[in-house]
Amino acid sequence: MEEFKLKIIVAILGGVFFSFIIILLAFILPLDKPETIIIKPKGVLERVSHSVKK
């Protein structure tokens, strides 16, 4: 019975430790969004095209 309790405790501590590591990595290594370059439309057709895309 003692061995079973020890296995349960080790499993819980392992799960907490693993979750803690994953959460830390999520905050330490954020994904960078690429910068988008918006070109100003020149003509009427380009303005209509850009307004439809949004």
C-alpha positions in Angstrom: 0.0 0.0 0.0 2.9 2.4 0.7 4.3 1.7 -2.7 1.0 2.6 -4.3 0.8 5.9 -2.3 4.4 6.7 -3.4 3.5 6.1 -7.0 0.5 8.4 -6.8 2.5 11.2 -5.1 5.3 10.9 -7.7 2.8 10.9 -10.6 1.1 14.1 -9.2 4.4 15.9 -8.6 5.6 14.9 -12.1 2.4 16.3 -13.6 2.6 19.5 -11.7 6.3 19.9 -12.6 5.6 19.2 -16.3 2.7 21.6 -16.4 4.8 24.3 -14.8 7.6 23.9 -17.4 5.1 24.1 -20.2 3.5 27.2 -18.8 6.9 28.9 -18.3 7.9 28.1 -21.9 4.6 29.6 -23.2 5.5 32.9 -21.5 9.2 32.9 -22.2 9.0 31.9 -25.9 6.0 33.9 -27.3 5.3 33.7 -31.0 6.0 36.8 -32.9 3.5 38.0 -35.4 5.0 39.1 -38.7 4.6 42.7 -39.5 2.2 43.4 -42.4 2.9 46.2 -44.8 -0.2 48.0 -46.0 0.1 49.7 -49.4 -2.1 52.7 -49.9 -4.4 52.2 -52.8 -3.8 54.7 -55.7 -7.0 54.4 -57.9 -10.7 53.9 -57.4 -10.6 50.2 -58.3 -7.8 49.5 -55.9 -9.7 51.3 -53.1 -12.8 49.2 -53.8 -10.7 46.0 -53.9 -9.0 46.8 -50.6 -12.4 47.6 -49.0 -13.8 44.3 -50.1 -10.8 42.4 -48.7 -11.3 43.8 -45.2 
